[in-house]
Amino acid sequence: MTAPHAPDDLRDPETDAGAAERRLHPVTPLRRAWAPIAVLLGWAVHDMDEAQRRLAQLTATTLIVGLGVLVPAAALYGFLTWWFTHFSVTDTELRIRTGLLFRRTAHIRLDRLQAVDITQPLLARFAGVAKLKLDVVGADKKDELAYLGDKEARALRAELLARAAGFAPESAHEVGEAPSRQILHTPPRMLATALLLTGAPWAMLLAAVVVPSFLWFATHNLWTVVAVAVPLAGGAFTNSAGRFVKEYDWAVGESQDGLRIDHGLLDRVHETVPPGRVQTVRFVEPLLWRRRGWVRVELHVAGSANSVLVPVAPREHAEDVVARILPGAAVPKPADFTPAPRRARWCVPVWWRSYGVAVTETVFASRHGLLQRRLALVPHAKVQSVRLTQGPWQRYWRVASLHLDTGANKTVTAPLRDAQEAAELLRAQADRSRTGRRDARPDRWMTRR
């Protein structure tokens, strides 16, 4: 696999022509200026006792002089980091030059782009700026341009997608962003109800009350109670109110460059699920959602951090969205699944009843879970390897587990199958995967419009 960031000495000199360098939005220094202050606050939090002693020793004059030095220094740092940051778009790559003391140039090949997302934190929305995040094959983290003007960010995103799709550089500016048609919207009321019917936030909230109370009676140490209560309360908030704020006004649109996802109450996020890069689709169905027929759809996408496709929706609407991201794939019905053999109960009591496997012409499906049902779909073309495991106790009861590894470094498991059935599935899946990869269409950004 070719590295997404090529060194300076491998650049093509011909691509430099006409690549005008641009700077970020002028409000960017305000964001960068917080770095020195954040370092100082981090030291204070790390050693609070020492910080309190030093603060008590400060006089009013010393404090004023310190602020008079710190604030201009932070402002100067923010300005210089902005001044020395440039980006340019050539015929084949996006270049980002950063670094005040140590220079770094990122060469992002356009044909390696997997997603170009736009995010707008709350303050950035008021300032009319946005952050551009780029998912690149082989990169451990996203490169980003923060911040650009809102219109400039959208225009640059459209240009990068057009060039990645193979449009000529001179026409990439004119192509514009592919039109999008909304195919699903999650109302805030449905999202709030779904979160209230999820057990995890309530369990963590109960733990945040019970565990600190027990520790207080056992130790009478306030710091111990706080150290335990804060993470538990934070986890309860993240799984309830935090998810509501993040997934608020969730909308999925269909366009020629993939599925567009827009969401967020405070921070607005505009993501793209690239076509052909979805490795696994997973339906999650909590216990209290079943009566309403609601499901959550999660994704594993190679080279992307996208993990949620639909936070909550009626099952038929979610299946319609999945059919658009996996063309030709139909979600197997409950009657299509082959359950685990009855003797599997000696390996996994009770939960063995939830295990099931179904194979269609396009996907391998595995389900499990009694309280929270989970159904994983893997397109045959995305299976990289197939493994069969069998421990001593499983050999005694003639059962085995089948594991399918995908390109997103994830594994889908079909547990406790009949040993002979598992061996047949292994051989058949290897053949289906080879055929699927041979017949699969190449992963491209957009079709010609």
C-alpha positions in Angstrom: 0.0 0.0 0.0 1.3 3.4 -1.0 1.8 5.8 1.9 -0.6 8.7 1.8 2.1 11.2 2.7 5.0 11.3 0.3 8.3 12.8 1.3 9.4 16.1 -0.3 12.0 14.4 -2.6 9.3 12.3 -4.2 7.1 15.2 -5.4 6.5 15.7 -9.0 7.8 19.2 -10.0 5.3 19.5 -12.7 2.4 19.4 -10.3 3.7 22.5 -8.5 2.7 24.7 -11.4 -0.3 26.8 -10.6 -0.6 25.5 -7.0 -1.2 28.8 -5.2 -0.7 28.6 -1.5 -3.6 29.8 0.7 -3.9 30.7 4.4 -6.5 29.7 6.9 -9.3 32.1 8.1 -8.0 35.1 10.1 -9.9 33.9 13.2 -7.7 30.9 13.4 -5.1 32.6 15.7 -7.7 32.9 18.4 -7.9 29.1 18.4 -4.2 28.5 18.4 -3.6 31.1 21.1 -5.1 28.9 23.8 -2.3 26.4 23.5 0.1 28.1 26.0 -2.7 28.7 28.4 -3.9 25.1 28.1 -0.3 23.9 29.0 -0.4 26.1 32.1 -3.8 24.9 33.2 -2.7 21.3 32.6 0.2 21.7 35.0 -2.1 23.3 37.6 -4.5 20.4 37.4 -1.7 17.8 37.5 -0.3 19.2 40.8 -3.1 21.1 42.4 -1.4 21.4 45.8 1.7 23.0 44.3 -0.4 25.2 42.1 -2.4 26.5 45.2 0.8 27.2 47.1 2.3 29.2 44.1 -1.0 31.1 43.6 -1.1 32.0 47.3 2.4 33.5 47.1 1.5 35.8 44.2 0.8 39.4 44.9 -1.6 41.5 42.8 1.3 43.2 41.1 2.9 39.9 40.2 -0.4 38.5 38.9 -1.0 41.6 36.7 2.5 41.4 35.3 2.2 37.7 34.6 -1.1 38.1 32.8 0.5 41.1 30.9 3.2 38.7 29.6 1.1 35.5 29.2 -1.7 37.0 27.1 0.5 38.8 24.5 2.7 35.7 24.3 -0.3 33.5 23.7 -1.6 35.9 21.1 1.8 36.0 19.3 2.0 32.2 19.3 -1.4 32.0 17.8 -0.6 34.6 15.1 2.8 32.9 14.2 1.3 29.4 13.9 -1.4 30.8 11.6 1.1 32.8 9.6 3.3 29.8 8.9 0.4 27.5 8.0 -0.4 27.2 4.3 -2.2 24.8 2.0 -2.5 24.3 -1.7 -4.2 22.0 -4.1 -2.3 20.6 -7.1 -3.4 18.3 -9.9 -2.8 15.2 -7.7 -2.6 16.2 -4.0 -3.5 18.5 -1.2 -0.5 20.0 0.6 -0.5 21.3 4.1 2.5 23.1 5.4 2.6 23.7 9.2 5.2 24.3 11.9 6.7 27.3 13.7 10.1 25.8 14.6 9.9 22.4 13.0 8.4 22.4 9.5 6.0 19.6 8.4 4.5 19.2 5.0 1.7 16.7 4.5 1.2 15.5 0.9 -2.3 14.0 0.7 -2.9 12.2 -2.5 -6.4 12.9 -3.8 -6.9 9.4 -5.1 -6.4 8.1 -1.5 -9.1 10.3 0.0 -11.9 8.3 1.7 -14.0 11.1 3.2 -14.0 14.9 3.4 -16.1 16.0 6.4 -17.1 19.5 7.6 -17.5 20.2 11.3 -18.6 23.4 12.9 -18.2 23.8 16.7 -20.6 26.2 18.4 -18.3 29.2 18.5 -17.2 28.5 14.9 -20.8 28.7 13.8 -21.1 32.1 15.2 -17.9 33.2 13.5 -19.0 31.8 10.2 -16.0 29.3 9.9 -15.7 25.6 9.6 -13.2 22.8 10.0 -12.3 20.4 7.1 -11.4 16.9 8.1 -9.9 14.4 5.6 -9.9 10.6 5.9 -7.0 9.1 4.0 -6.3 5.4 3.4 -3.4 4.2 5.6 -3.4 7.3 7.8 -3.9 6.7 11.6 -5.6 10.0 12.1 -7.4 12.6 10.1 -5.6 15.6 8.6 -7.5 18.8 9.0 -7.8 22.4 7.9 -9.0 24.6 10.8 -10.5 27.0 10.2 -11.8 28.1 6.8 -14.7 30.3 5.9 -17.9 28.4 5.7 -18.4 29.0 1.9 -14.6 28.4 1.3 -14.7 25.1 3.2 -17.7 23.8 1.2 -16.1 24.9 -2.1 -12.8 23.3 -1.3 -14.6 20.1 -0.2 -16.4 20.0 -3.6 -13.2 20.6 -5.5 -11.3 17.9 -3.6 -14.2 15.4 -4.3 -14.3 16.4 -8.0 -10.6 15.9 -8.4 -10.6 12.6 -6.5 -13.4 11.4 -8.8 -11.1 12.1 -11.8 -12.4 15.4 -13.1 -9.9 17.6 -14.9 -8.2 20.2 -12.6 -9.5 23.0 -14.9 -13.1 21.9 -14.6 -13.0 20.8 -10.9 -13.9 24.3 -9.7 -17.0 24.3 -12.0 -18.3 20.8 -11.0 -19.4 21.9 -7.6 -20.9 19.7 -4.9 -23.0 16.8 -5.9 -26.7 17.4 -5.1 -28.1 15.5 -2.1 -31.6 14.1 -1.5 -32.7 13.4 2.0 -33.8 9.8 2.6 -34.0 9.7 6.4 -34.5 12.1 9.3 -34.5 11.2 13.0 -36.9 13.6 14.9 -35.5 14.9 18.2 -38.5 13.5 20.1 -37.8 10.0 18.8 -34.1 10.3 19.7 -34.9 11.4 23.2 -37.4 8.6 23.7 -34.9 6.0 22.4 -32.2 7.2 24.8 -34.6 7.0 27.8 -35.4 3.4 26.8 -31.7 2.5 26.7 -30.5 0.7 29.8 -26.8 1.8 29.8 -27.3 5.5 30.9 -29.6 4.4 33.8 -27.2 1.8 35.0 -24.3 4.2 35.0 -26.4 6.9 36.7 -27.4 4.4 39.4 -23.7 3.4 39.8 -22.8 7.1 40.1 -25.1 7.4 43.1 -24.6 4.0 44.8 -20.8 3.5 44.5 -19.7 6.9 45.8 -22.2 6.6 48.7 -20.7 3.3 49.6 -17.1 4.7 49.4 -18.0 7.6 51.6 -19.3 5.4 54.4 -16.2 3.1 53.9 -13.4 5.7 53.7 -14.8 9.1 54.6 -12.4 10.5 52.0 -13.9 13.2 49.8 -11.2 13.0 47.1 -11.8 9.2 46.7 -15.5 9.8 46.3 -15.0 12.6 43.8 -12.4 10.5 41.8 -15.0 7.7 41.4 -18.2 9.8 41.1 -17.0 12.2 38.4 -16.1 9.5 35.8 -19.3 7.6 36.5 -21.5 10.7 36.2 -19.6 11.7 33.1 -20.2 8.3 31.5 -23.9 8.6 32.3 -24.0 12.1 30.7 -22.1 10.9 27.6 -24.5 8.0 27.0 -27.6 10.1 27.5 -27.5 13.9 27.2 -24.2 13.8 25.4 -25.5 11.4 22.7 -28.6 13.6 22.3 -26.5 16.7 21.7 -24.3 14.9 19.3 -27.0 13.0 17.3 -29.6 15.8 17.4 -31.4 16.5 14.1 -29.8 13.5 12.4 -30.3 13.4 8.6 -29.1 11.1 5.9 -29.0 12.2 2.3 -28.1 10.4 -0.9 -25.7 11.9 -3.4 -23.3 10.6 -6.1 -20.3 10.9 -3.8 -21.8 8.7 -1.0 -24.3 9.1 1.8 -24.3 12.5 3.5 -24.8 12.6 7.2 -25.7 15.9 9.0 -26.1 16.1 12.8 -25.4 18.0 16.0 -27.1 20.5 18.3 -24.1 22.6 19.4 -21.4 21.3 17.0 -22.8 20.7 13.5 -21.1 17.9 11.6 -21.3 17.1 7.9 -19.9 13.7 7.2 -19.8 11.5 4.1 -19.9 7.7 4.0 -17.7 6.8 1.0 -19.2 4.4 -1.6 -17.7 0.9 -1.7 -15.7 1.4 1.6 -18.3 0.0 4.0 -16.9 -3.3 5.4 -19.6 -4.2 8.0 -23.1 -3.0 8.8 -24.5 -3.8 12.3 -28.1 -3.5 13.5 -28.5 -3.0 17.2 -31.9 -3.5 18.8 -32.1 -2.9 22.6 -34.8 -4.7 24.6 -37.1 -1.8 25.1 -37.0 -0.7 21.5 -38.4 -3.9 20.1 -42.1 -3.2 20.8 -41.7 0.0 18.8 -39.8 -1.7 16.0 -36.8 0.6 16.3 -33.1 -0.2 15.5 -29.7 1.6 15.5 -27.4 1.0 12.5 -23.6 1.2 13.0 -20.8 0.9 10.4 -17.3 -0.1 10.0 -15.7 1.9 7.2 -12.1 1.3 6.0 -10.0 4.4 6.4 -12.8 6.4 8.2 -13.9 7.1 11.7 -17.6 7.1 10.8 -19.3 4.6 13.1 -23.0 5.5 13.1 -25.3 5.5 10.1 -28.7 5.8 11.8 -29.0 6.5 15.6 -32.6 5.3 15.8 -35.3 4.6 13.1 -38.1 2.2 12.3 -36.6 -1.0 11.0 -38.0 -0.7 7.5 -36.6 2.8 7.1 -33.2 1.6 8.4 -33.2 -1.3 6.0 -33.9 1.0 3.1 -30.9 3.1 4.0 -28.7 0.0 4.2 -29.9 -1.1 0.8 -28.6 2.1 -0.6 -25.1 1.8 1.0 -24.9 -2.0 0.1 -26.5 -2.1 -3.4 -28.2 -5.4 -4.0 -28.0 -6.6 -0.4 -31.2 -7.5 1.5 -31.3 -7.9 5.2 -32.2 -11.6 6.0 -35.5 -12.2 7.7 -35.7 -14.0 11.1 -36.8 -17.2 9.3 -33.7 -17.2 7.1 -31.3 -17.8 10.1 -30.1 -21.2 11.1 -29.9 -21.4 14.9 -27.0 -22.9 16.9 -27.3 -26.7 17.7 -29.0 -27.5 20.9 -25.9 -29.0 22.4 -24.2 -25.5 22.2 -26.1 -24.8 25.5 -23.3 -26.7 27.4 -20.8 -24.2 26.1 -22.9 -21.0 26.6 -26.0 -21.4 28.7 -29.2 -19.5 27.8 -27.4 -17.1 25.3 -26.9 -19.9 22.8 -30.5 -19.4 21.8 -29.8 -16.0 20.2 -27.0 -17.3 17.9 -27.9 -17.6 14.2 -26.3 -17.5 10.8 -27.7 -16.6 7.4 -26.0 -16.5 4.0 -27.4 -14.7 0.9 -25.9 -14.1 -2.5 -24.4 -10.8 -1.3 -23.8 -10.9 2.5 -22.9 -13.1 5.4 -25.1 -12.4 8.4 -24.5 -13.3 12.0 -26.8 -12.5 15.0 -26.5 -12.8 18.7 -27.8 -11.2 22.0 -30.9 -11.7 24.0 -31.3 -8.5 25.9 -29.7 -6.4 23.2 -29.9 -8.1 19.8 -27.1 -7.5 17.3 -27.1 -8.4 13.7 -23.9 -8.0 11.6 -23.8 -8.0 7.8 -20.6 -8.5 5.9 -20.5 -8.2 2.1 -18.8 -11.2 0.6 -16.4 -9.0 -1.3 -15.2 -7.3 1.9 -14.1 -10.6 3.7 -10.3 -10.7 3.8 -9.9 -14.0 5.6 -12.0 -16.7 7.2 -10.9 -18.6 10.4 -12.4 -21.5 12.4 -11.6 -21.9 16.1 -12.5 -24.8 18.4 -11.4 -25.2 22.0 -11.2 -28.5 23.9 -14.7 -28.1 25.4 -16.1 -27.2 22.0 -14.5 -30.2 20.4 -16.1 -32.4 22.9 -19.6 -31.1 22.0 -18.7 -31.0 18.3 -19.2 -27.2 17.8 -16.9 -24.5 16.4 -16.8 -20.7 15.9 -16.4 -19.1 12.5 -14.5 -15.7 12.3 -14.7 -13.4 9.2 -12.0 -10.7 9.1 -12.7 -7.5 7.1 -10.6 -4.7 5.7 -11.5 -2.4 8.6 -9.5 -4.6 11.0 -12.7 -5.8 12.5 -14.0 -9.4 12.9 -17.5 -10.8 12.7 -18.0 -14.1 14.6 -20.6 -16.8 14.1 -20.3 -18.6 17.4 -20.9 -22.2 18.3 -21.9 -23.7 14.9 -22.1 -27.4 14.3 -18.5 -28.5 13.6 -19.3 -30.0 10.2 -21.5 -27.0 9.3 -18.7 -24.6 10.3 -16.2 -26.4 8.1 -18.6 -26.2 5.1 -19.3 -22.5 5.8 -15.5 -21.9 5.9 -15.0 -23.5 2.4 -18.0 -21.9 0.9 -17.3 -18.4 2.3 -13.7 -18.5 0.9 -15.2 -19.2 -2.6 -17.8 -16.5 -2.2 -15.2 -13.9 -1.1 -13.0 -14.6 -4.1 -15.9 -14.4 -6.5 -17.2 -11.2 -4.8 -13.8 -9.4 -5.0 -13.5 -10.4 -8.6 -16.9 -9.1 -9.6 -17.0 -6.0 -7.3 -16.9 -2.6 -8.9 -13.9 -0.4 -8.1 -14.2 1.9 -5.2 -14.7 5.3 -6.7 -15.9 8.6 -5.3 -18.5 9.7 -7.9 -20.0 8.5 -11.1 -19.8 10.8 -14.1 -22.7 13.3 -13.9 
